C-alpha cells in the first residue's frame, strides 16, 4: 500500500494512475473481504471505496469506519529511506502514508479479512468509507460517500475516523502508553459570559474581581 504513490496535489487533479493501481491492489491484498457474501463493495466518485458489511440484526443502527488513500507530497531529500519504498528497519515501517493514513486503511480491511476467514458475522451492520482526496479537502471522495449514504437514509450510531497519537509519559503515574482520544475535530463554540459584582475603584480592588471570576 505504501509503495503506491497516491499523492494529492490539487482538488480536481488526482493521480489517476496511482489511484487505479491502489484500486487493483485492494482485492489482491484482501481477497476474503471482496469475495464475502456479507460485504458489498462500491466505487464512489471514480476512486473512493464504500464497503457495506451486513449484520444479522437489521434493527441495530450501523456505524461507519473511515480512512483515506491519498497522501501529501514529499521532499525526498528529508527522508532517511525512500518515501515510497515501504522499507522495514528496526521494527519500523518507513514510507509516506504509514501514519497518515494508509495504516488505517490496511488495519480496517485486514481486521475484517481476519474475522471473515474465521466465519465471523457481526450483529450490527457497518460501513467502511475510504476517500481518495482527503488531503485536499475530501470534496470528491468523502463528500460523495456521505451523500450516497444520506440518499439511502443511513443514520449511523457513530463514525470512527483516523485518531490521534499514542504517547508515553503524558499522564503522571501511568507506566503504559496512552492513546489520545479525540471526540470531535475542528469544532467551535461561542460563549457569552456575564458577571455582576459590587462596584469599586482600581486603586483598592476587592479580593475577587469580575475578571478573576
Rosetta blueprint (number, residue, H / E / L):
1 X L
2 X L
3 X L
4 X L
5 X L
6 X L
7 X E
8 X L
9 X L
10 X L
11 X L
12 X L
13 X L
14 X L
15 X L
16 X H
17 X H
18 X H
19 X H
20 X H
21 X H
22 X H
23 X H
24 X H
25 X H
26 X H
27 X H
28 X H
29 X H
30 X L
31 X H
32 X H
33 X H
34 X H
35 X H
36 X L
37 X L
38 X L
39 X E
40 X E
41 X E
42 X E
43 X E
44 X E
45 X L
46 X L
47 X L
48 X E
49 X E
50 X E
51 X E
52 X E
53 X E
54 X L
55 X L
56 X L
57 X L
58 X L
59 X L
60 X L
61 X L
62 X L
63 X E
64 X E
65 X E
66 X E
67 X E
68 X E
69 X L
70 X L
71 X E
72 X L
73 X L
74 X L
75 X L
76 X H
77 X H
78 X H
79 X L
80 X L
81 X L
82 X L
83 X L
84 X L
85 X L
86 X L
87 X E
88 X E
89 X E
90 X L
91 X L
92 X E
93 X E
94 X E
95 X L
96 X L
97 X L
98 X L
99 X L
100 X L
101 X L
102 X H
103 X H
104 X H
105 X H
106 X H
107 X H
108 X H
109 X H
110 X H
111 X H
112 X H
113 X H
114 X H
115 X H
116 X H
117 X H
118 X L
119 X L
120 X L
121 X L
122 X L
123 X L
124 X L
125 X L
126 X E
127 X E
128 X E
129 X E
130 X E
131 X E
132 X L
133 X L
134 X H
135 X H
136 X H
137 X L
138 X L
139 X L
140 X L
141 X H
142 X H
143 X H
144 X H
145 X H
146 X H
147 X H
148 X H
149 X H
150 X H
151 X H
152 X L
153 X L
154 X L
155 X L
156 X L
157 X L
158 X L
159 X E
160 X E
161 X L
162 X L
163 X L
164 X L
165 X L
166 X E
167 X E
168 X L
169 X L
170 X L
171 X L
172 X L
173 X L
174 X L
175 X L
176 X L
177 X L
178 X E
179 X E
180 X L
181 X L
182 X L
183 X L
184 X L
185 X L
186 X L
187 X L
188 X L
189 X L
190 X L
191 X L
192 X L
193 X L
194 X L
195 X L
196 X L
197 X L
198 X L
199 X L
200 X L
201 X L
202 X H
203 X H
204 X H
205 X L
206 X L
207 X L
208 X L
209 X L
210 X L
211 X L
212 X L
213 X L
